[in-house]
Amino acid sequence: MKAIVAGDTESASKQPYSNYQEVPFYRKQSFFWLMWVVFSPVAIGVLITGDVYYCKKGEVKAFGMANRIVAGIIGIVWLVAIASSAFK
């Protein structure tokens, strides 16, 4: 096992999957967006517990921090709106 040191950015930036077929279905972008529409708490749970991956030009990439923050804020607003309408 290789330890990551301050100057070793190559090993820190590597994705855990070499191709998109290795990514578990619940970590794929398509599953995330489907759950976002159908049952958003699952999508928020996926975001909280780890990365969501997509394929761009044959390379596996993870959602960036900006994507995670925006999706989380929208999800929280959506859940608050649903909860407030349920208690009226």
C-alpha positions as CSV (number, residue, x, y, z in Angstrom):
1,M,0.0,0.0,0.0
2,K,1.4,3.4,-1.0
3,A,1.2,6.3,1.3
4,I,0.2,9.6,-0.2
5,V,2.6,12.4,0.6
6,A,2.0,16.1,0.1
7,G,3.8,16.3,-3.3
8,D,2.2,13.1,-4.7
9,T,-0.8,14.4,-6.6
10,E,-0.8,11.6,-9.2
11,S,-1.9,8.9,-6.8
12,A,-4.4,11.2,-5.0
13,S,-6.2,12.1,-8.2
14,K,-6.6,8.5,-9.6
15,Q,-10.2,7.2,-9.8
16,P,-10.8,3.8,-8.1
17,Y,-12.3,2.5,-11.4
18,S,-10.5,2.0,-14.7
19,N,-13.7,1.7,-16.8
20,Y,-17.3,2.6,-16.3
21,Q,-18.5,-1.0,-16.3
22,E,-16.7,-1.5,-13.0
23,V,-18.7,1.2,-11.2
24,P,-21.5,-0.2,-9.1
25,F,-24.9,0.6,-10.5
26,Y,-25.9,2.8,-7.5
27,R,-22.8,5.0,-8.1
28,K,-23.5,5.6,-11.8
29,Q,-24.8,9.0,-12.9
30,S,-27.9,7.5,-14.6
31,F,-29.0,5.8,-11.3
32,F,-28.4,9.0,-9.4
33,W,-30.6,11.1,-11.7
34,L,-33.3,8.4,-11.8
35,M,-33.4,8.3,-8.0
36,W,-33.3,12.1,-7.9
37,V,-36.6,12.2,-9.9
38,V,-38.2,9.1,-8.4
39,F,-37.1,9.2,-4.7
40,S,-34.6,12.0,-3.9
41,P,-33.6,10.7,-0.4
42,V,-31.9,7.8,-2.1
43,A,-30.0,10.2,-4.3
44,I,-29.0,12.3,-1.4
45,G,-27.9,9.2,0.5
46,V,-25.7,8.2,-2.4
47,L,-24.1,11.7,-2.5
48,I,-23.5,11.6,1.3
49,T,-21.9,8.2,1.3
50,G,-19.6,8.5,-1.7
51,D,-18.9,9.6,-5.2
52,V,-21.2,9.5,-8.2
53,Y,-19.3,8.6,-11.4
54,Y,-19.9,9.4,-15.1
55,C,-18.0,8.6,-18.3
56,K,-16.5,11.4,-20.3
57,K,-14.5,10.7,-23.5
58,G,-13.9,7.1,-22.3
59,E,-12.6,8.2,-18.9
60,V,-14.3,7.6,-15.6
61,K,-14.9,10.9,-13.6
62,A,-16.5,11.7,-10.3
63,F,-19.0,14.5,-9.6
64,G,-17.1,17.6,-8.5
65,M,-17.7,19.3,-5.2
66,A,-19.8,22.0,-6.9
67,N,-22.2,19.3,-8.4
68,R,-22.5,17.7,-5.0
69,I,-23.3,21.0,-3.2
70,V,-25.8,22.2,-5.8
71,A,-27.6,18.8,-5.8
72,G,-27.6,18.7,-2.0
73,I,-29.1,22.2,-1.7
74,I,-31.7,21.5,-4.3
75,G,-32.6,18.2,-2.6
76,I,-32.9,19.8,0.8
77,V,-35.1,22.6,-0.5
78,W,-37.2,20.1,-2.3
79,L,-37.6,17.9,0.8
80,V,-38.5,20.9,3.0
81,A,-41.1,22.0,0.5
82,I,-42.7,18.5,0.4
83,A,-42.6,18.3,4.2
84,S,-44.1,21.8,4.7
85,S,-46.9,21.0,2.3
86,A,-47.6,17.7,4.1
87,F,-48.1,19.4,7.4
88,K,-50.5,22.1,6.3
